[in-house]
Amino acid sequence: MTLSEVIDEIGTREPTLTVVNRDEPESLVRMLKRMVDAPDVTVREAEPPGTGPSNLVILEGDGDGEQRLAVSPIADVGDSVLMVNSDLYVTGARSVDEVDTPDVLAGLHGTTFTVEGKQKMLLIEISRHVEALAYRSPGSAIHAGFQSLARIDDEQGTRRVYERLIESGVDVHLYGVPDAVPDLPGEAAVHTHDAEEISRTWFVVNADCPPDTKAALVAEEVGPNEWTGVWTFDPETVDRIAAYLARTYHE
């Protein structure tokens, strides 16, 4: 098992996002399509508009019989990823206890995304979602791979997230190439390795916690600032990823 194999193994779902009763600008739908652009994802508008609540995004499962999995207001999706950029988290303007990922975005788990530029915000939002689950479940263990450990000190928002996690009692494990050792208050286990997998992979894994808060994001850099990634909330899969990291990179 490698982290790349994890992406191939769990990235198999083909969901549909349906926008219903929209009276918000059409540009929001176009932005949503660009943000979740992937071969396995369908984004559409309900035709004709129906009765009931307006401006909702409905997540449906794949297969012959579509199953409604989640519903979120399109405004919430806009506030979380469509109308913002990564500076929101890099600078710490949105703290870990303010993260409120729309259900339809979290519900895209098990789907493979290849992102670059603005699309990367989708993976950033999910990584913050995993960190927020850890923050809300003190005593859990979070495993976070940054490629370069220097990023923790370079990005004020990222540093503050991990300070808050340590303060809340989360067992923090940080992974990266040996280019820097972050100076965080409190205790954090820092695992420096020059393995190619560590230098090419971004991951956030929340384990050793109740099953309903287990989560993992794994993304591999496939080009300059281009990533192929997937996330999962399956407890067994999360435990396997955490065990692999401990077995491979803990001394």
C-alpha positions as CSV (number, residue, x, y, z in Angstrom):
1,M,0.0,0.0,0.0
2,T,1.2,3.5,-0.9
3,L,-0.6,6.9,-0.7
4,S,-0.9,6.9,-4.4
5,E,-2.6,3.5,-4.3
6,V,-5.0,4.9,-1.8
7,I,-6.1,7.5,-4.3
8,D,-6.7,4.9,-7.0
9,E,-8.5,2.6,-4.6
10,I,-11.0,4.9,-3.1
11,G,-11.6,7.4,-5.9
12,T,-14.4,5.5,-7.7
13,R,-17.7,7.3,-7.0
14,E,-19.6,9.2,-9.8
15,P,-21.9,11.7,-8.0
16,T,-24.3,14.3,-9.4
17,L,-24.8,17.9,-8.1
18,T,-28.2,19.4,-9.0
19,V,-29.0,23.1,-8.5
20,V,-32.7,23.6,-7.9
21,N,-35.0,26.6,-8.1
22,R,-32.1,29.0,-8.7
23,D,-32.7,32.7,-8.7
24,E,-29.1,33.5,-7.7
25,P,-26.8,34.6,-10.6
26,E,-26.0,32.0,-13.2
27,S,-22.3,32.8,-12.6
28,L,-22.5,30.8,-9.3
29,V,-23.5,27.7,-11.2
30,R,-20.6,28.2,-13.7
31,M,-18.2,28.7,-10.8
32,L,-19.5,25.5,-9.2
33,K,-19.0,23.5,-12.4
34,R,-15.4,24.8,-12.7
35,M,-14.7,24.1,-9.0
36,V,-15.8,20.5,-9.1
37,D,-14.8,19.8,-12.7
38,A,-13.9,16.1,-12.8
39,P,-14.7,13.3,-15.3
40,D,-16.8,11.5,-12.6
41,V,-18.9,14.5,-11.5
42,T,-22.0,15.8,-13.1
43,V,-23.3,19.3,-12.3
44,R,-26.7,20.3,-13.7
45,E,-29.7,22.6,-13.1
46,A,-33.1,21.1,-12.5
47,E,-35.4,21.7,-15.4
48,P,-38.0,22.9,-15.2
49,P,-37.8,24.7,-11.8
50,G,-40.0,23.1,-9.2
51,T,-41.8,24.3,-6.1
52,G,-40.2,24.4,-2.7
53,P,-37.1,26.0,-1.3
54,S,-34.9,28.0,-3.7
55,N,-31.2,28.0,-4.5
56,L,-30.3,24.6,-3.2
57,V,-27.6,22.2,-4.3
58,I,-28.5,18.5,-4.0
59,L,-25.9,15.8,-4.0
60,E,-27.1,12.5,-5.5
61,G,-25.3,9.2,-5.6
62,D,-24.2,7.2,-8.7
63,G,-25.9,4.1,-10.0
64,D,-29.2,3.5,-11.7
65,G,-31.3,4.6,-8.8
66,E,-30.1,8.1,-7.7
67,Q,-30.0,8.5,-4.0
68,R,-30.1,11.9,-2.3
69,L,-27.1,12.2,-0.1
70,A,-26.9,15.8,1.0
71,V,-28.5,19.2,0.5
72,S,-26.8,22.7,1.0
73,P,-27.8,26.2,0.0
74,I,-25.7,27.4,-3.0
75,A,-24.9,30.5,-1.0
76,D,-23.1,28.3,1.6
77,V,-21.1,26.7,-1.2
78,G,-20.2,30.1,-2.5
79,D,-19.1,31.3,0.9
80,S,-16.9,28.3,1.5
81,V,-15.1,27.8,-1.8
82,L,-16.6,29.7,-4.8
83,M,-16.3,33.3,-3.7
84,V,-13.0,33.1,-1.6
85,N,-9.4,32.2,-2.2
86,S,-6.8,30.3,-0.2
87,D,-5.6,33.4,1.6
88,L,-8.7,33.1,3.8
89,Y,-7.0,30.1,5.5
90,V,-3.3,30.9,4.8
91,T,-3.6,34.2,6.7
92,G,-5.8,32.8,9.4
93,A,-8.8,34.9,8.6
94,R,-11.0,31.8,9.1
95,S,-10.0,29.9,12.2
96,V,-10.4,26.1,12.7
97,D,-13.4,26.5,15.0
98,E,-15.2,28.6,12.3
99,V,-14.9,25.9,9.6
100,D,-18.4,24.8,8.4
101,T,-18.0,22.8,5.2
102,P,-21.2,22.4,3.3
103,D,-22.6,18.9,3.3
104,V,-22.6,18.7,-0.5
105,L,-18.9,19.3,-0.7
106,A,-17.9,16.9,2.1
107,G,-20.3,14.4,0.5
108,L,-18.1,14.3,-2.6
109,H,-15.9,11.8,-0.8
110,G,-14.7,8.9,-2.8
111,T,-14.5,11.0,-6.0
112,T,-11.1,11.7,-7.6
113,F,-10.4,15.4,-8.4
114,T,-7.4,16.8,-10.3
115,V,-7.2,20.5,-9.5
116,E,-5.0,23.5,-10.2
117,G,-5.3,27.2,-9.6
118,K,-8.6,28.3,-8.0
119,Q,-9.8,24.7,-8.0
120,K,-7.3,23.9,-5.3
121,M,-9.6,25.7,-2.9
122,L,-11.8,22.6,-2.9
123,L,-9.0,20.4,-1.4
124,I,-8.0,23.2,1.0
125,E,-11.5,23.4,2.3
126,I,-11.6,19.6,2.8
127,S,-8.3,19.6,4.6
128,R,-9.6,22.3,7.0
129,H,-12.7,20.1,7.4
130,V,-10.6,17.2,8.5
131,E,-8.6,19.4,10.9
132,A,-11.9,20.8,12.3
133,L,-13.1,17.3,13.0
134,A,-9.9,16.6,15.0
135,Y,-10.3,19.9,16.9
136,R,-13.9,18.9,17.9
137,S,-12.7,15.5,19.0
138,P,-9.9,16.1,21.5
139,G,-7.7,13.1,22.1
140,S,-7.7,12.1,18.4
141,A,-4.5,11.8,16.4
142,I,-4.0,13.9,13.3
143,H,-1.4,13.0,10.7
144,A,-0.6,15.9,8.3
145,G,1.9,15.9,5.4
146,F,3.1,19.3,4.1
147,Q,5.8,18.2,1.7
148,S,7.8,21.1,3.0
149,L,7.7,21.5,6.8
150,A,8.7,25.2,6.3
151,R,5.1,25.8,5.1
152,I,3.9,25.6,8.7
153,D,5.9,28.7,9.7
154,D,5.4,30.4,6.4
155,E,1.6,30.3,6.5
156,Q,0.3,32.0,9.6
157,G,-3.2,30.4,9.3
158,T,-1.7,26.9,9.0
159,R,0.5,27.5,12.0
160,R,-2.4,28.7,14.1
161,V,-4.5,25.7,13.2
162,Y,-1.9,23.3,14.5
163,E,-1.3,25.4,17.6
164,R,-5.0,25.2,18.4
165,L,-5.0,21.4,17.7
166,I,-2.1,20.9,20.2
167,E,-3.8,23.1,22.8
168,S,-7.0,21.1,22.5
169,G,-5.3,17.8,23.2
170,V,-5.0,16.4,19.7
171,D,-2.0,14.1,19.2
172,V,-0.3,15.9,16.3
173,H,2.0,14.2,13.8
174,L,3.7,16.4,11.1
175,Y,5.4,15.0,8.0
176,G,7.7,16.6,5.5
177,V,11.1,16.7,3.9
178,P,13.9,17.8,6.3
179,D,14.1,21.4,5.2
180,A,12.9,22.9,8.5
181,V,11.6,21.9,11.9
182,P,8.5,24.0,12.9
183,D,8.7,25.7,16.2
184,L,5.3,25.0,17.6
185,P,4.4,25.5,21.3
186,G,3.5,22.3,23.1
187,E,4.1,18.8,21.9
188,A,4.0,17.6,18.3
189,A,5.8,14.7,16.7
190,V,7.7,15.8,13.6
191,H,8.6,13.1,11.1
192,T,11.2,14.3,8.6
193,H,11.9,12.1,5.6
194,D,13.3,12.7,2.1
195,A,11.2,9.9,0.5
196,E,9.6,10.9,-2.8
197,E,6.2,10.0,-1.5
198,I,6.6,12.6,1.3
199,S,7.8,15.3,-1.1
200,R,5.0,14.8,-3.5
201,T,2.0,14.1,-1.3
202,W,-0.3,16.3,0.8
203,F,-2.4,14.5,3.4
204,V,-4.5,15.2,6.5
205,V,-5.7,12.1,8.4
206,N,-7.8,12.2,11.6
207,A,-7.7,8.8,13.4
208,D,-7.8,7.4,17.0
209,C,-11.2,9.0,17.4
210,P,-14.9,8.1,17.3
211,P,-15.9,6.5,13.9
212,D,-18.0,9.5,12.9
213,T,-15.1,11.9,13.1
214,K,-12.6,9.8,11.2
215,A,-11.5,11.3,7.9
216,A,-8.7,11.5,5.5
217,L,-7.6,13.6,2.5
218,V,-4.8,12.4,0.3
219,A,-3.6,14.4,-2.7
220,E,-0.5,13.8,-4.9
221,E,1.2,16.6,-6.8
222,V,1.1,15.6,-10.5
223,G,2.4,18.9,-12.0
224,P,3.4,22.4,-11.0
225,N,0.7,23.3,-8.5
226,E,-1.6,20.6,-9.9
227,W,-3.0,17.9,-7.6
228,T,-4.9,14.7,-7.9
229,G,-6.7,14.0,-4.6
230,V,-9.6,12.2,-2.9
231,W,-11.1,12.1,0.6
232,T,-12.9,9.5,2.7
233,F,-14.8,9.2,5.9
234,D,-14.7,5.4,5.9
235,P,-13.3,4.5,9.4
236,E,-11.6,1.3,8.2
237,T,-9.8,3.1,5.3
238,V,-8.8,6.0,7.6
239,D,-7.3,3.5,10.1
240,R,-5.4,1.8,7.3
241,I,-3.9,5.1,6.1
242,A,-2.9,6.1,9.6
243,A,-1.3,2.7,10.3
244,Y,0.6,2.9,7.0
245,L,2.0,6.3,7.9
246,A,3.0,5.1,11.4
247,R,4.6,1.9,10.0
248,T,6.5,3.6,7.3
249,Y,7.6,6.9,8.7
250,H,7.7,6.7,12.5
251,E,11.1,5.9,13.8
